[in-house]
């Protein structure tokens, strides 16, 4: 019989049924549990990368403001405002990263994998909501600043439907991005669940 580590490596590479059929039930369960744990780590790592990306965007905005020779208090205030606009998406990602990282893989394998799939789906939904909220807050802030600076005129009135169209577009673009971000992980977990059902 193959060593479990070799068997696991072969299955991770191919996912082939012949490899699975060569195992007994306990070995298959261990393989599936290991693969599920690996996928969970990959999702958490992806969320952590997204959080770092948004933090870098906020830092870049702050550095740009300072480089433009704004006074330090004004630059810090504008930078804090930028980070505040990113707060919904950062908060959603951080919350879901924590929930996924602490998600117990206990109970039966089927329950654990199903729970992980549901967690990924809810993460994608919350990420989309937070992304659209961030865009909506940004558009609203720009409109408020325009109206305060120039009053209601052709430009500020024209910006209202443009801003709404941009928010509408952000929903569809955000949904596509969220689906792409989690599709491979979800698909692999569904595949693992199907393989578990066939064992």
C-alpha positions as CSV (number, residue, x, y, z in Angstrom):
1,X,0.0,0.0,0.0
2,X,1.2,3.5,-0.8
3,X,2.3,5.8,2.0
4,X,-0.4,8.2,2.9
5,X,1.8,11.3,2.2
6,X,2.5,9.9,-1.3
7,X,-1.1,9.1,-1.8
8,X,-2.2,12.5,-0.8
9,X,0.3,14.2,-3.1
10,X,-0.9,12.1,-6.1
11,X,-4.5,12.8,-5.3
12,X,-3.9,16.6,-4.9
13,X,-2.2,16.5,-8.3
14,X,-4.8,14.5,-10.2
15,X,-7.9,14.1,-8.1
16,X,-8.4,10.8,-9.9
17,X,-10.9,8.3,-8.9
18,X,-8.5,5.3,-9.4
19,X,-6.3,6.7,-6.7
20,X,-9.2,7.1,-4.4
21,X,-10.5,3.6,-5.1
22,X,-7.1,2.2,-4.0
23,X,-7.6,3.5,-0.5
24,X,-9.8,2.3,2.3
25,X,-12.4,4.6,3.9
26,X,-10.2,5.9,6.7
27,X,-7.4,6.9,4.3
28,X,-9.9,8.6,2.0
29,X,-11.3,10.5,4.9
30,X,-7.8,11.7,5.9
31,X,-7.1,12.8,2.4
32,X,-10.3,14.7,2.1
33,X,-9.8,16.4,5.5
34,X,-6.2,17.4,4.5
35,X,-7.3,18.8,1.2
36,X,-10.2,20.8,2.8
37,X,-7.8,22.2,5.4
38,X,-5.4,23.3,2.6
39,X,-8.2,25.0,0.7
40,X,-9.3,26.8,3.8
41,X,-5.8,28.1,4.3
42,X,-5.7,29.3,0.7
43,X,-8.9,31.2,1.1
44,X,-7.7,32.9,4.3
45,X,-4.4,33.8,2.6
46,X,-6.3,35.3,-0.3
47,X,-8.4,37.4,2.0
48,X,-5.2,38.5,3.9
49,X,-3.7,39.6,0.5
50,X,-6.8,41.6,-0.3
51,X,-6.6,43.4,3.1
52,X,-3.0,44.3,2.5
53,X,-3.8,45.6,-1.0
54,X,-6.5,48.0,0.4
55,X,-4.2,49.1,3.2
56,X,-1.5,49.9,0.6
57,X,-4.0,51.9,-1.4
58,X,-4.8,54.0,1.7
59,X,-1.1,54.4,2.4
60,X,-0.4,55.4,-1.2
61,X,-3.2,58.1,-1.0
62,X,-1.7,59.4,2.2
63,X,1.8,59.6,0.8
64,X,0.5,61.3,-2.4
65,X,-1.2,63.9,-0.3
66,X,2.0,64.6,1.7
67,X,4.0,64.7,-1.5
68,X,1.8,67.4,-2.9
69,X,3.0,69.7,0.0
70,X,-0.3,69.7,1.9
71,X,0.2,70.8,5.5
72,X,0.7,67.8,7.7
73,X,-2.7,68.2,9.6
74,X,-4.6,68.6,6.3
75,X,-2.8,65.7,4.7
76,X,-3.4,63.5,7.7
77,X,-7.1,64.5,7.7
78,X,-7.5,63.7,4.0
79,X,-5.6,60.4,4.5
80,X,-7.8,59.5,7.4
81,X,-10.9,60.3,5.3
82,X,-9.5,58.0,2.5
83,X,-9.0,55.2,5.0
84,X,-12.5,55.8,6.4
85,X,-13.9,55.4,2.8
86,X,-12.1,52.1,2.7
87,X,-13.4,51.1,6.1
88,X,-16.4,49.0,4.8
89,X,-14.4,46.8,2.6
90,X,-11.5,46.5,5.0
91,X,-13.9,45.7,7.9
92,X,-15.7,43.1,5.8
93,X,-12.5,41.4,4.7
94,X,-11.0,41.4,8.2
95,X,-14.2,40.1,9.8
96,X,-14.5,37.3,7.2
97,X,-10.8,36.5,7.4
98,X,-11.1,36.0,11.2
99,X,-14.3,34.0,10.9
100,X,-12.7,31.7,8.3
101,X,-9.5,31.3,10.2
102,X,-11.3,30.3,13.3
103,X,-13.9,28.2,11.5
104,X,-13.8,24.8,13.3
105,X,-13.3,21.8,11.0
106,X,-15.0,19.6,13.5
107,X,-17.9,17.3,13.2
108,X,-18.3,15.1,10.2
109,X,-16.3,15.8,7.1
110,X,-19.4,16.4,5.1
111,X,-20.6,19.0,7.6
112,X,-17.2,20.7,7.8
113,X,-16.8,21.0,4.0
114,X,-20.4,22.2,3.6
115,X,-19.9,24.8,6.3
116,X,-16.7,26.0,4.5
117,X,-18.5,26.3,1.2
118,X,-21.3,28.3,2.9
119,X,-18.6,30.5,4.6
120,X,-17.0,31.2,1.2
121,X,-20.4,32.1,-0.3
122,X,-21.2,34.5,2.5
123,X,-17.7,36.0,2.3
124,X,-18.2,36.7,-1.4
125,X,-21.6,38.3,-0.7
126,X,-20.3,40.5,2.1
127,X,-17.3,41.5,0.1
128,X,-19.6,42.6,-2.8
129,X,-21.8,44.6,-0.4
130,X,-18.8,46.3,1.2
131,X,-17.2,47.1,-2.2
132,X,-20.4,48.7,-3.5
133,X,-20.7,50.6,-0.1
134,X,-17.2,51.9,-0.5
135,X,-17.9,53.1,-4.0
136,X,-21.2,54.6,-2.9
137,X,-19.5,56.5,0.0
138,X,-16.8,57.8,-2.4
139,X,-19.3,59.1,-5.0
140,X,-21.4,60.7,-2.3
141,X,-18.4,62.4,-0.7
142,X,-17.3,63.8,-4.1
143,X,-20.8,65.1,-4.8
144,X,-20.9,66.8,-1.4
145,X,-17.5,68.4,-1.9
146,X,-18.5,69.6,-5.4
147,X,-21.8,71.1,-4.2
148,X,-20.0,72.8,-1.2
149,X,-17.4,74.2,-3.5
150,X,-19.4,75.2,-6.6
151,X,-23.0,75.1,-5.5
152,X,-25.7,73.5,-7.6
153,X,-24.8,74.0,-11.3
154,X,-24.7,72.0,-14.5
155,X,-21.6,70.1,-13.5
156,X,-22.8,69.1,-10.0
157,X,-26.3,68.1,-11.3
158,X,-24.7,66.1,-14.2
159,X,-22.5,64.3,-11.7
160,X,-25.6,62.8,-9.9
161,X,-26.7,60.4,-12.7
162,X,-23.0,59.7,-13.6
163,X,-22.3,58.8,-10.0
164,X,-25.3,56.6,-9.8
165,X,-24.4,54.8,-13.0
166,X,-20.9,54.3,-11.6
167,X,-22.3,52.7,-8.4
168,X,-24.5,50.5,-10.6
169,X,-21.5,49.5,-12.7
170,X,-19.5,48.8,-9.5
171,X,-22.1,46.2,-8.4
172,X,-21.7,44.1,-11.5
173,X,-17.9,44.5,-11.7
174,X,-17.6,43.7,-8.0
175,X,-19.8,40.6,-8.4
176,X,-17.6,39.4,-11.2
177,X,-14.4,40.0,-9.2
178,X,-15.8,38.3,-6.1
179,X,-16.9,35.3,-8.2
180,X,-13.4,35.1,-9.8
181,X,-11.7,35.4,-6.5
182,X,-13.5,32.5,-4.8
183,X,-14.6,30.4,-7.8
184,X,-11.6,28.0,-7.8
185,X,-11.7,27.4,-4.1
186,X,-15.5,26.8,-4.1
187,X,-15.2,24.6,-7.1
188,X,-12.5,22.5,-5.5
189,X,-14.5,22.1,-2.3
190,X,-17.6,21.1,-4.2
191,X,-15.5,18.5,-6.0
192,X,-14.1,17.3,-2.7
193,X,-17.7,17.0,-1.4
194,X,-18.8,15.1,-4.4
195,X,-15.8,12.7,-4.0
196,X,-16.7,12.2,-0.4
197,X,-20.3,11.4,-1.4
198,X,-19.0,8.8,-3.9
199,X,-16.8,7.0,-1.3
